[in-house]
Amino acid sequence: MTDKKKNDGRADPVLVRLPEELMRALDAMRRAEEDPPTRPEMIRRILQAWIEQHPVKK
């Protein structure tokens, strides 16, 4: 796998296995949204929020 950015707008896929407890929590968070997102979209939102709250120090 390379670190080169794709020019076609697609993102690299990531497979993540979640234990039942985390999956239930994820689904509960999705249901709490006004317009419930898909599981992958909810994971992207959670990850983006965490990254914004924890910037990498250079």
LINTA-V260874 format. One record per pair of residues at least 12 apart in sequence whose C-alpha atoms are under 7 Angstrom apart, sorted by the first residue. I is the first residue (numbers start at 0). J is the second residue. Records with the same first field share a line. If there is no record, write none. Layout:
I = J ; J
This chain:
29 = 41
